[in-house]
Amino acid sequence: MAQKFESLSMAWRDDFEPLKVTAHLRTGVVADQWMPLDAVLLYQVARNRLGVQMATTPGGDPGAEDLTMPLLKIHNTEPDWYYACSWAQPQPWWISEGQDHWNKRFDSQFADLVDFGKRRGKVIIEQGRYKAYHMPIFYRVAMKIDWYCVGDREAIHQLLSCVTHLGKKRSQGWGRVIAWEVESWTQDWSIWRDGKLTRGVPGRDVAGKGAFNLLHYGLRPSYYRPHNQMLIAIPDGT
């Protein structure tokens, strides 16, 4: 472990070790193919510290920079730091991908219950409060998803025990997790596996190691925040 990261600045604790984390799925997941585990863990860490948050402002972030994560931190003193935590490694690879829809439509049989303030009125479904929706969602299906990381096994297991769904549209049943497994692993595949990337990394970490696909994407959670996004090298096949 020390040999692999000897050229990188790290935040290491004695209880860190290479781990394999597995989510066994009951339903498809509405998400991109990467599904970073460190983002899931950051949400749970913030929830444990700050409590349940019913709403956030657009682009809001609950002080993520000073939250302590149970993961090894790479380049911890540099602007392009990130966690030793792979992106999703579904096994078998995504069985299928598909499209579904979610719908919202006013039931016209209840139109007489709408209060128009003692005036004549009509329920308009083309716009406004009662606008009808037929919106597509794109999902991926796998029996299970694996991630590899370096961190505190017990802390990660405790955090994930409260995670029942992954991805978007969880309230509609998507991304249902049957069970989690967190086990010690013999090798560190959090960043590299057999010479291939398992997560996105800054360009300096792949210099001299061949050609890689580049993408402007988040390097660490929260992935949607502009200051966490940059041009990074991403795994093959994505």
Rosetta silent file (secondary structure, phi, psi, omega in degrees, C-alpha in Angstrom):
SEQUENCE: MAQKFESLSMAWRDDFEPLKVTAHLRTGVVADQWMPLDAVLLYQVARNRLGVQMATTPGGDPGAEDLTMPLLKIHNTEPDWYYACSWAQPQPWWISEGQDHWNKRFDSQFADLVDFGKRRGKVIIEQGRYKAYHMPIFYRVAMKIDWYCVGDREAIHQLLSCVTHLGKKRSQGWGRVIAWEVESWTQDWSIWRDGKLTRGVPGRDVAGKGAFNLLHYGLRPSYYRPHNQMLIAIPDGT
SCORE:     score description
SCORE:     0.000 S_00000001
   1 L     0.000  -50.250 -179.560    0.000    0.000    0.000 S_00000001
   2 L   -62.441  -36.046  179.997    2.682    2.496    0.959 S_00000001
   3 L   -65.388  -40.383 -178.154    4.649    1.572   -2.168 S_00000001
   4 L   -62.989  -40.126 -174.458    1.727    2.246   -4.482 S_00000001
   5 L  -106.647   22.869 -173.472    1.095    5.758   -3.138 S_00000001
   6 L   -62.764  -24.057 -178.906    4.663    6.685   -2.225 S_00000001
   7 L   -95.176    0.883 -176.736    4.591    9.709   -4.574 S_00000001
   8 L  -109.304  146.779  173.272    1.204   10.973   -3.392 S_00000001
   9 L   -81.619  134.378 -171.745    0.327   13.040   -0.347 S_00000001
  10 E  -132.497  156.868  168.563   -2.142   11.096    1.788 S_00000001
  11 E  -113.267  102.603 -170.833   -4.346   11.356    4.845 S_00000001
  12 L  -114.422  142.712  172.269   -3.926    7.911    6.433 S_00000001
  13 L  -125.905  153.823 -176.157   -5.296    6.350    9.604 S_00000001
  14 L   -63.693  -23.519 -178.677   -4.259    3.065   11.178 S_00000001
  15 L   -90.070    8.390  176.427   -7.772    1.629   10.844 S_00000001
  16 E   -83.310  144.041  177.285   -7.771    2.089    7.039 S_00000001
  17 E  -156.794  159.128  175.382   -7.507   -0.993    4.825 S_00000001
  18 E   -64.635  135.067 -175.649   -8.395   -2.037    1.248 S_00000001
  19 E  -133.753  155.268  168.530  -12.104   -2.893    1.069 S_00000001
  20 E  -118.354  126.878 -179.476  -14.713   -4.247   -1.309 S_00000001
  21 E  -115.901  131.292 -176.665  -18.215   -2.798   -0.910 S_00000001
  22 E  -127.913  132.500  172.754  -21.215   -4.488   -2.549 S_00000001
  23 E  -110.824  120.141  175.499  -24.813   -3.330   -2.961 S_00000001
  24 E   -89.843  126.016 -169.901  -27.293   -6.087   -3.859 S_00000001
  25 E  -103.688  147.259  173.970  -30.107   -4.546   -5.901 S_00000001
  26 L  -104.967  -29.310 -178.486  -33.806   -5.274   -6.176 S_00000001
  27 L  -132.804  168.866  175.889  -34.660   -2.702   -8.858 S_00000001
  28 L   -66.258  163.885 -176.377  -32.942   -0.756  -11.617 S_00000001
  29 E  -116.706  131.601  175.907  -31.028    2.425  -10.837 S_00000001
  30 E   -94.234   95.055 -176.199  -31.716    5.850  -12.337 S_00000001
  31 L  -168.082  169.129  172.734  -28.180    7.239  -12.494 S_00000001
  32 L   -75.098  176.622 -173.238  -25.163    7.601  -14.733 S_00000001
  33 L   -76.280   -8.768 -173.666  -22.800    4.635  -15.066 S_00000001
  34 L   -90.245  -44.039  175.089  -20.267    5.926  -12.534 S_00000001
  35 L    42.216   66.100 -176.661  -22.306    6.191   -9.311 S_00000001
  36 L   -62.176  130.329 -179.829  -19.426    7.229   -6.998 S_00000001
  37 H   -70.929  -31.332 -178.537  -19.629    5.602   -3.563 S_00000001
  38 H   -63.498  -26.750  176.561  -17.847    8.488   -1.837 S_00000001
  39 H   -68.801  -39.203  177.456  -20.846   10.701   -2.687 S_00000001
  40 H   -63.845  -43.734 -179.076  -23.194    8.261   -0.934 S_00000001
  41 H   -66.872  -39.042  179.300  -20.928    8.176    2.104 S_00000001
  42 H   -61.750  -41.175  178.530  -20.601   11.969    2.248 S_00000001
  43 H   -59.347  -44.962 -178.617  -24.399   12.320    2.329 S_00000001
  44 H   -68.294  -37.381  177.208  -24.614    9.887    5.256 S_00000001
  45 H   -63.364  -43.967  178.621  -21.746   11.590    7.115 S_00000001
  46 H   -63.832  -39.684 -179.764  -23.477   14.972    6.690 S_00000001
  47 H   -65.853  -40.016  178.254  -26.779   13.499    7.839 S_00000001
  48 H   -63.983  -36.102 -176.707  -25.165   11.999   10.940 S_00000001
  49 H   -81.644  -41.492 -171.237  -23.568   15.318   11.820 S_00000001
  50 H  -104.770  -11.406 -176.363  -26.340   17.739   10.878 S_00000001
  51 L    88.109  176.436 -179.312  -29.488   15.636   11.131 S_00000001
  52 L   -67.864  130.647  179.935  -32.164   15.073    8.504 S_00000001
  53 L  -109.789  115.489 -174.782  -32.398   18.003    6.098 S_00000001
  54 L   -75.033  -27.444 -178.240  -35.862   18.392    4.599 S_00000001
  55 L  -155.770  152.710  176.574  -34.809   20.914    1.936 S_00000001
  56 L  -131.372  157.020  174.343  -31.709   22.608    0.558 S_00000001
  57 L   -77.430  153.375  179.704  -31.106   25.736   -1.462 S_00000001
  58 L   -54.759  127.145 -179.122  -30.072   25.196   -5.106 S_00000001
  59 L    76.173    7.868 -177.650  -26.409   24.281   -5.180 S_00000001
  60 L   -67.979  155.278 -178.907  -26.306   24.131   -1.391 S_00000001
  61 L  -146.254  121.441 -175.251  -23.647   22.127    0.410 S_00000001
  62 L   -77.698   59.565  177.052  -23.772   21.254    4.148 S_00000001
  63 L    61.825   42.105 -172.722  -20.182   22.195    4.927 S_00000001
  64 H   -62.722  -28.349 -174.447  -18.791   19.195    3.057 S_00000001
  65 H   -65.429  -27.330 -176.895  -15.222   20.452    3.111 S_00000001
  66 H  -108.591   16.332  175.559  -14.839   20.023    6.870 S_00000001
  67 L   -86.538  135.620 -179.775  -16.665   16.690    7.235 S_00000001
  68 L   -87.139  118.939 -179.178  -14.459   13.767    8.249 S_00000001
  69 L  -101.266  146.422  178.671  -14.867   10.820    5.893 S_00000001
  70 L   -83.946   45.166 -177.354  -13.762    7.243    6.712 S_00000001
  71 E  -132.850  149.005  174.219  -11.775    7.094    3.443 S_00000001
  72 L   -64.662  136.570 -177.527   -8.158    7.562    2.439 S_00000001
  73 E  -109.192  121.917 -179.025   -7.610   11.030    0.980 S_00000001
  74 E   -95.682  140.582 -176.094   -5.238   11.370   -1.992 S_00000001
  75 L    53.760   44.278 -169.140   -3.332   14.650   -2.573 S_00000001
  76 L   -62.328  -18.297  179.453   -4.926   15.780    0.668 S_00000001
  77 L  -102.827    6.283 -175.749   -3.024   19.085    0.754 S_00000001
  78 L  -112.913  158.147  179.325   -3.621   19.964   -2.912 S_00000001
  79 L   -61.664  -28.482 -177.875   -6.617   21.535   -4.747 S_00000001
  80 L   -98.591   38.343  178.103   -7.129   18.372   -6.821 S_00000001
  81 L   -71.777  159.165  177.987   -7.480   15.998   -3.872 S_00000001
  82 E  -160.015  171.931 -178.375   -9.869   13.055   -3.999 S_00000001
  83 E   -94.669  147.119  173.955  -10.772    9.877   -2.119 S_00000001
  84 L   -76.992   78.079 -174.575   -9.313    6.418   -2.693 S_00000001
  85 E  -151.744  118.681 -175.307  -12.730    5.099   -3.672 S_00000001
  86 L   -70.474  165.765  168.495  -13.649    3.589   -7.031 S_00000001
  87 L   -85.952  175.748 -172.688  -16.685    4.362   -9.111 S_00000001
  88 L   -56.669  135.300  175.329  -19.337    1.665   -9.664 S_00000001
  89 E  -124.810   75.870 -175.446  -18.098   -1.731  -10.843 S_00000001
  90 E   -65.044  137.224  179.286  -21.347   -3.655  -11.531 S_00000001
  91 L  -129.334  118.834   -7.537  -20.991   -7.437  -11.600 S_00000001
  92 L   -65.261  171.598 -179.833  -22.035   -8.716  -13.996 S_00000001
  93 L   -55.644  164.259 -174.074  -21.718   -5.552  -16.074 S_00000001
  94 L   -41.557  116.791 -178.706  -24.982   -3.699  -16.613 S_00000001
  95 L   -63.310  -41.250  179.858  -27.450   -6.415  -17.656 S_00000001
  96 E  -159.634  164.483  172.696  -29.587   -3.929  -19.526 S_00000001
  97 E  -129.012  148.650 -177.236  -30.458   -0.284  -19.924 S_00000001
  98 E  -156.090  177.989  179.114  -33.934    1.057  -20.533 S_00000001
  99 E  -128.208  135.351  174.971  -36.351    3.932  -20.521 S_00000001
 100 E  -130.532 -172.870  179.221  -39.482    4.380  -18.449 S_00000001
 101 E  -140.728  149.795  166.922  -41.665    7.373  -17.624 S_00000001
 102 E  -113.350  145.548 -171.327  -43.095    9.087  -14.608 S_00000001
 103 E  -126.562  146.511  171.524  -46.474   10.746  -14.969 S_00000001
 104 E  -138.971  122.139 -179.522  -48.453   13.477  -13.302 S_00000001
 105 L  -149.503  133.606  178.896  -51.972   14.226  -14.478 S_00000001
 106 L   -68.952  132.773  178.738  -54.935   15.866  -12.806 S_00000001
 107 L   -82.824  107.579 -172.861  -57.880   13.489  -12.372 S_00000001
 108 H   -62.139  -19.277 -179.601  -60.741   15.397  -14.025 S_00000001
 109 H   -69.245  -13.256  178.905  -63.382   13.566  -11.990 S_00000001
 110 H  -105.221   14.908 -177.155  -62.309   15.678   -9.003 S_00000001
 111 H   -61.079  -30.872 -177.922  -62.495   19.012  -10.830 S_00000001
 112 H   -71.738   -9.269  179.746  -65.571   20.057   -8.842 S_00000001
 113 H   -89.397  -10.501 -179.055  -63.498   19.964   -5.638 S_00000001
 114 L   -74.746  131.039 -179.912  -61.150   22.739   -6.782 S_00000001
 115 L   -89.151  111.191  178.581  -61.842   26.053   -5.043 S_00000001
 116 L   -97.892   16.346  177.220  -61.866   28.874   -7.588 S_00000001
 117 L    68.108   45.476  178.373  -62.780   31.493   -4.992 S_00000001
 118 L    62.310   23.356  175.837  -66.507   31.708   -5.808 S_00000001
 119 L  -122.220  158.241  175.776  -65.714   32.327   -9.460 S_00000001
 120 L   -70.735  139.774 -178.005  -66.188   30.174  -12.480 S_00000001
 121 L  -151.629  172.722 -179.161  -62.999   28.404  -13.372 S_00000001
 122 L  -141.680  137.832  177.248  -61.359   25.654  -15.358 S_00000001
 123 L   -79.484  116.457 -178.777  -58.528   23.298  -14.464 S_00000001
 124 L   -97.799  119.770 -178.358  -55.751   23.944  -16.971 S_00000001
 125 L  -100.868    0.553  179.081  -53.435   20.970  -17.477 S_00000001
 126 L   -84.507  -19.571 -178.283  -51.245   22.590  -20.144 S_00000001
 127 L  -161.413  171.943  175.162  -49.428   24.843  -17.669 S_00000001
 128 H    76.210 -156.821 -172.512  -49.323   26.014  -14.075 S_00000001
 129 H   -59.064  -37.011 -174.850  -50.113   24.095  -10.912 S_00000001
 130 H  -103.250   22.222 -178.928  -52.041   21.287  -12.579 S_00000001
 131 L   -59.316  136.560  179.653  -49.780   20.871  -15.606 S_00000001
 132 L   -84.671  142.020  179.878  -49.668   17.281  -16.875 S_00000001
 133 E  -127.967  142.850  170.775  -46.299   15.553  -17.191 S_00000001
 134 E  -139.569   85.673 -168.467  -45.090   12.475  -19.063 S_00000001
 135 E  -105.718  132.881  179.308  -41.357   12.543  -18.377 S_00000001
 136 E   -76.176  147.100  169.732  -38.791    9.944  -19.487 S_00000001
 137 E  -131.792  144.090 -177.267  -36.302    8.399  -17.075 S_00000001
 138 E  -113.388  130.422 -173.742  -33.349    6.253  -18.076 S_00000001
 139 E  -128.812  161.396  175.763  -32.287    3.365  -15.883 S_00000001
 140 E  -125.395  148.365 -175.829  -29.642    0.669  -15.626 S_00000001
 141 E  -123.624  132.758  173.298  -30.069   -2.845  -14.268 S_00000001
 142 L  -150.984  153.010  177.221  -27.545   -5.066  -12.467 S_00000001
 143 L   -69.884  -36.092  179.043  -27.836   -7.807   -9.863 S_00000001
 144 E  -156.746  162.633  177.204  -25.245   -6.086   -7.722 S_00000001
 145 E  -128.831  133.129  177.571  -22.711   -3.270   -7.800 S_00000001
 146 E  -107.677  146.962  168.515  -19.190   -3.418   -6.402 S_00000001
 147 E  -132.293  155.754  176.114  -16.918   -0.601   -5.308 S_00000001
 148 E  -124.681  137.519 -177.801  -13.351   -0.735   -4.036 S_00000001
 149 E  -151.502  173.000  172.512  -11.940    1.712   -1.522 S_00000001
 150 E  -122.655  116.937 -176.639   -9.398    2.223    1.231 S_00000001
 151 E  -174.131 -163.061 -178.267  -10.971    3.178    4.526 S_00000001
 152 E   -90.098  110.914 -174.123  -12.438    2.245    7.881 S_00000001
 153 H   -60.274  -48.087 -176.375  -14.462   -0.926    7.432 S_00000001
 154 H   -65.815  -42.068 -179.332  -16.674   -0.588   10.505 S_00000001
 155 H   -65.380  -41.230  179.685  -17.459    3.086    9.929 S_00000001
 156 H   -66.135  -41.900  178.620  -18.363    2.499    6.274 S_00000001
 157 H   -61.903  -41.105  179.524  -20.571   -0.457    7.145 S_00000001
 158 H   -64.914  -42.744  179.916  -22.392    1.617    9.756 S_00000001
 159 H   -64.390  -43.208 -176.721  -22.973    4.505    7.350 S_00000001
 160 H   -74.313  -17.481 -179.487  -24.267    2.266    4.560 S_00000001
 161 L   -63.610  -18.135  179.101  -26.638    0.375    6.857 S_00000001
 162 L   -98.421    0.006 -178.225  -29.006    3.362    6.568 S_00000001
 163 L   -92.861  110.311 -177.476  -28.845    3.545    2.742 S_00000001
 164 L  -101.288  -16.653 -177.923  -31.924    1.830    1.279 S_00000001
 165 E  -144.706  156.642  177.254  -31.839    3.255   -2.265 S_00000001
 166 L  -125.586  151.574  174.432  -29.339    4.563   -4.820 S_00000001
 167 L    79.970 -161.251 -177.599  -29.663    7.119   -7.599 S_00000001
 168 E   -93.124  171.079  176.351  -32.637    9.276   -8.516 S_00000001
 169 L    54.961   39.320  179.258  -36.404    8.712   -8.236 S_00000001
 170 H   -65.652  -33.075 -179.622  -35.995    6.703   -5.047 S_00000001
 171 H   -66.142  -17.790  178.085  -39.495    7.664   -3.920 S_00000001
 172 H   -96.870    6.954  175.327  -40.810    5.802   -6.970 S_00000001
 173 L    98.642   -3.724 -178.931  -38.976    2.607   -6.025 S_00000001
 174 L   -75.260  147.436  175.312  -35.889    2.932   -8.206 S_00000001
 175 L    73.508   26.796 -177.863  -32.485    1.913   -6.877 S_00000001
 176 E   -68.910  127.573  178.924  -33.761   -0.336   -4.076 S_00000001
 177 E  -101.163  124.101  177.987  -30.906   -2.001   -2.163 S_00000001
 178 E   -76.660  -45.321 -176.563  -31.618   -5.404   -0.634 S_00000001
 179 E  -159.566  155.874  175.683  -28.389   -5.646    1.369 S_00000001
 180 E  -113.585  146.570  171.556  -24.892   -4.207    1.751 S_00000001
 181 E  -129.337  133.766  174.216  -21.606   -6.063    2.195 S_00000001
 182 E  -128.639  114.152 -174.675  -18.340   -4.479    3.317 S_00000001
 183 E  -131.940  150.884  174.820  -15.403   -6.873    3.357 S_00000001
 184 E   -64.584  144.792 -177.134  -11.627   -6.698    3.612 S_00000001
 185 L  -125.964  148.490 -173.930   -9.943   -7.104    0.259 S_00000001
 186 L   -76.473  -21.176 -178.069   -6.550   -8.525   -0.615 S_00000001
 187 L  -130.896  156.914  176.708   -5.691   -5.787   -3.116 S_00000001
 188 L   -94.821  105.235  177.777   -6.231   -2.068   -3.415 S_00000001
 189 L  -110.758   24.118 -176.118   -8.403   -1.483   -6.503 S_00000001
 190 L   -67.894  -25.534 -178.527   -9.708    1.893   -5.359 S_00000001
 191 L  -126.876  -41.511 -179.003   -7.988    3.723   -8.239 S_00000001
 192 E  -125.633  145.858  172.337   -6.291    1.135  -10.454 S_00000001
 193 E  -144.762  115.395 -179.368   -7.085   -2.470  -11.333 S_00000001
 194 L    53.492   41.730  176.795   -4.836   -4.424  -13.690 S_00000001
 195 L    79.369    5.247  179.507   -3.465   -1.204  -15.114 S_00000001
 196 E  -117.598  144.931  179.195   -6.903    0.317  -15.756 S_00000001
 197 E   -67.982  143.217  172.799   -8.580    3.151  -13.897 S_00000001
 198 L  -111.070    1.030  177.519  -11.532    2.346  -11.649 S_00000001
 199 L  -159.228  168.930  176.298  -12.387    6.007  -11.048 S_00000001
 200 L   -77.663  141.732 -179.262  -11.669    9.465  -12.450 S_00000001
 201 E  -139.976  157.681  175.940   -8.352   11.065  -11.465 S_00000001
 202 E   -64.265  155.585 -174.275   -6.500   14.296  -12.281 S_00000001
 203 H   -57.453  -33.161 -177.059   -4.254   14.191  -15.331 S_00000001
 204 H   -64.270  -20.986 -178.664   -1.010   14.218  -13.322 S_00000001
 205 H   -84.961   -5.494  175.984   -1.871   10.783  -11.891 S_00000001
 206 L  -118.718    4.736 -179.325   -1.938    9.155  -15.351 S_00000001
 207 L   -58.170  127.701  179.134    1.040   10.979  -16.850 S_00000001
 208 L    78.505    7.133 -177.299    3.265    8.503  -18.684 S_00000001
 209 L  -110.569   16.894  178.214    0.792    5.652  -18.224 S_00000001
 210 L   109.081 -174.116 -179.383   -0.780    5.672  -21.686 S_00000001
 211 L   -91.596  137.811 -179.909   -3.751    7.366  -23.349 S_00000001
 212 L  -133.770  151.068  173.858   -6.938    7.928  -21.364 S_00000001
 213 E   -70.575  142.863 -179.800  -10.344    9.375  -22.106 S_00000001
 214 E  -115.996  145.803  179.809  -10.844   12.848  -20.658 S_00000001
 215 E  -151.863  141.671  172.256  -14.053   14.387  -19.361 S_00000001
 216 E   -80.510  107.126 -171.973  -15.057   17.527  -17.486 S_00000001
 217 E  -152.571  167.507  177.563  -16.585   15.876  -14.431 S_00000001
 218 E   -68.536  141.867  178.042  -16.535   15.985  -10.656 S_00000001
 219 L   -96.152  -24.804 -177.839  -13.391   14.699   -8.967 S_00000001
 220 L  -154.518  163.791  177.763  -14.880   14.354   -5.494 S_00000001
 221 L   -76.035  150.288   -2.524  -18.234   14.863   -3.766 S_00000001
 222 L   -75.893  125.826 -169.777  -20.309   16.867   -3.977 S_00000001
 223 L   -69.056  -21.658 -177.824  -19.878   16.086   -7.675 S_00000001
 224 L   -82.623  -11.348 -176.113  -22.337   18.734   -8.863 S_00000001
 225 L   -79.117  130.345 -175.221  -20.443   21.634   -7.314 S_00000001
 226 H   -54.723  -37.951 -176.063  -18.429   23.639   -9.867 S_00000001
 227 H   -73.728   -7.710  174.550  -15.309   23.926   -7.693 S_00000001
 228 H   -99.106    1.158 -176.781  -15.116   20.098   -7.538 S_00000001
 229 E  -105.712  143.551  179.415  -15.286   19.738  -11.332 S_00000001
 230 E  -165.973  176.431  176.602  -12.351   19.742  -13.729 S_00000001
 231 E   -79.410  117.840 -176.009  -10.947   17.907  -16.737 S_00000001
 232 E  -130.001  160.189  172.971  -10.047   14.430  -15.488 S_00000001
 233 E   -82.925  134.935 -175.958   -9.010   11.051  -16.858 S_00000001
 234 E  -119.559  161.017  179.499  -11.859    8.533  -16.679 S_00000001
 235 L   -60.219  151.438  175.661  -12.042    4.715  -16.866 S_00000001
 236 L   -63.098  151.357  176.083  -12.123    3.009  -20.272 S_00000001
 237 L    79.369    9.562  178.280  -15.502    2.056  -21.659 S_00000001
 238 L  -113.062    0.000    0.000  -17.329    4.979  -20.079 S_00000001
